[in-house]
Amino acid sequence: MRSKALYRDFPPVRALCAATLIAGSLAFTAGMAKASSIVQFDQNFGSALLEGTIVSDGVNGAFNFGNGLTGNISTSNPGSRATGRVQIFDTNPGTGSVLNDPDLLGPFSAARGQNLPDLTFGNALILEETRGSRPAPGFPDDAANGGRITFAFDVPIALTAIFLLDAGDNAGSARIFLDDVEFDVTSFLGLGPTQTFGGRDREYDFIQFDDNTIVNSFSVEFPGSGAIGRFGATVVPVPATLPLLLTGLGAFAWVARKRKKRA
């Protein structure tokens, strides 16, 4: 009875409940709107990633790309010519990487004649091909018959964009999975019946996701050769003001329970 009277008879009590809830809501939303980080595979755990670096053995591939983006890289469905390992490929001119696969020589033009600028990527992530005869022995080469690379994050992220290089060939186009569910890239990009997703040699695909694309993992599966050029993401924070939001909700729930008991 006393709690009901307080809520009913003292406007400051009602105002305090409402203000607490609104303040918590606004702060929580503001925390979600942090700028995206662009991961270019130039460093991991603060150390430079050099051409040929193995970033995952297929199972263990811990990463810390900065700004809270931590987790593990793994592989699956490797083709017969893939080792299952994930490696740094240097797309810059004159490197051993591009001697082995000139299809990944930068700069890259946008796929399907999109009105986007040519881009230089530097490092890219590939599935390593089994050792064999190649123009530059000892340097990276991407697996000719593909496989899947998966990023599993320690906390939920907002995925903003992915750049794929040479993502299509006669075997088909690369596929994207969000939390292990295939993402319909063709419909999302609004491609017509004569258009296919997946750029060809020295082309890049740019996929910019909706603002609410919150995931714990994403994967790219290549049908043949190809690379991940970079991706954009930001950690979805649990802000320090979340307790304030919960306090406001709790205050309203407490008052509601007291009113129900009295009724």
SVG drawing of the C-alpha trace seen along z (x, -y; Angstrom):
<svg xmlns="http://www.w3.org/2000/svg" viewBox="-8 -15 69 49">
<polyline fill="none" stroke="black" stroke-width="0.4" points="0.0,0.0 2.8,-2.4 4.6,-1.7 1.4,-2.4 0.8,-5.6 4.4,-6.7 4.1,-6.1 0.6,-7.6 0.8,-10.5 4.4,-11.7 5.1,-12.7 8.9,-12.8 8.8,-9.1 7.1,-8.5 9.5,-10.9 12.5,-9.2 11.4,-5.8 10.8,-7.2 14.0,-9.2 16.0,-6.2 14.5,-4.0 14.9,-6.6 18.5,-7.4 19.4,-3.8 17.8,-3.2 19.5,-6.2 22.9,-5.2 22.5,-1.6 21.6,-2.7 24.5,-5.2 26.9,-2.4 25.7,-0.3 26.6,-3.1 30.3,-2.9 32.3,-3.3 33.3,-0.1 36.9,1.2 38.4,2.2 40.4,5.4 43.1,5.5 45.1,8.4 48.2,6.3 48.6,7.2 47.5,9.7 48.0,9.3 49.8,6.1 52.5,7.8 52.8,7.3 51.5,10.0 54.1,10.8 53.7,12.5 53.4,16.3 52.4,16.1 50.2,19.0 47.3,17.5 45.5,20.8 46.4,24.4 42.7,25.1 41.6,25.6 43.6,23.2 43.9,19.6 43.5,17.2 43.3,13.6 43.2,10.2 42.8,7.6 42.3,4.7 39.3,2.8 37.9,5.9 37.8,8.0 39.1,11.3 38.3,15.0 39.5,17.9 39.9,18.7 39.3,22.2 38.7,24.0 36.4,26.7 35.6,28.4 39.1,28.0 39.6,29.1 42.0,31.8 44.8,29.3 44.3,27.3 46.3,27.9 43.5,26.6 45.8,23.8 45.0,20.1 47.9,17.9 48.8,14.3 49.0,13.5 50.6,10.2 48.7,8.8 51.2,6.0 53.2,6.0 56.6,7.8 55.9,10.2 56.4,14.0 52.6,14.3 51.5,12.7 54.2,14.6 52.4,17.8 48.9,16.4 48.8,13.3 45.0,13.4 45.4,11.8 47.7,9.0 46.5,5.5 45.1,3.0 41.7,4.6 38.7,3.3 35.1,3.6 33.2,6.7 30.4,6.5 31.4,3.0 30.2,1.4 30.9,-2.3 33.4,-1.9 37.1,-2.9 40.0,-0.5 41.5,0.6 44.8,1.8 44.5,4.4 48.0,5.4 47.6,8.4 44.8,10.8 43.7,14.1 43.9,17.4 43.5,21.1 47.0,22.5 47.6,24.8 49.6,28.0 53.3,27.6 54.2,28.3 55.8,26.8 55.3,23.0 57.1,20.0 58.1,18.7 58.8,21.7 58.4,21.0 55.9,18.2 52.1,18.4 49.6,19.7 45.9,20.0 44.2,23.4 42.8,23.9 39.8,25.9 38.9,23.8 37.4,24.5 35.8,22.5 37.3,20.0 35.4,19.2 35.8,16.3 34.3,17.1 34.3,14.1 34.5,14.1 31.6,11.7 28.9,10.6 29.9,8.2 28.1,5.9 29.4,7.0 29.4,4.1 31.3,5.2 33.3,7.9 35.7,7.5 36.4,10.6 39.0,11.0 38.7,13.2 35.6,14.7 34.2,16.4 35.4,18.8 34.1,21.7 33.4,23.7 30.9,21.1 30.9,18.2 32.0,17.7 29.3,18.3 28.9,16.3 27.5,17.8 26.4,15.8 26.3,17.9 26.4,21.0 23.3,19.9 23.9,19.1 23.5,15.5 21.7,14.9 24.2,12.5 22.5,12.6 19.2,11.3 20.8,8.9 22.8,7.2 19.8,7.2 21.6,9.0 19.7,9.6 19.3,13.0 22.3,12.5 24.5,11.3 26.5,13.5 28.1,12.8 31.9,13.4 34.4,11.2 36.9,12.7 40.7,12.3 41.9,9.1 38.4,8.0 36.8,7.4 33.3,7.8 32.1,5.4 29.2,6.5 27.9,3.9 25.6,5.3 22.6,3.8 23.2,2.0 21.5,4.7 23.7,7.6 24.8,8.9 26.6,12.2 28.9,14.5 30.6,15.9 30.9,15.5 32.4,17.8 33.4,17.5 33.5,20.6 35.4,20.4 34.6,22.9 38.1,22.4 40.9,19.9 40.2,16.6 40.9,14.4 39.3,12.3 40.7,8.8 39.3,7.2 36.2,6.9 34.5,4.3 33.1,5.0 32.6,3.6 32.1,5.2 28.5,5.0 29.2,3.6 27.4,4.2 27.8,0.6 28.4,-0.5 25.0,-2.2 23.1,1.1 22.5,1.5 20.8,-1.9 18.4,-0.6 17.7,2.5 17.2,0.4 14.5,-1.6 12.8,1.5 13.0,3.1 11.4,0.0 8.4,0.2 8.1,3.9 8.2,3.5 5.4,0.9 3.3,3.0 3.6,6.0 2.5,3.9 -0.4,2.6 -1.5,6.1 -1.3,7.4 -3.5,4.6 -6.0,5.1"/>
</svg>
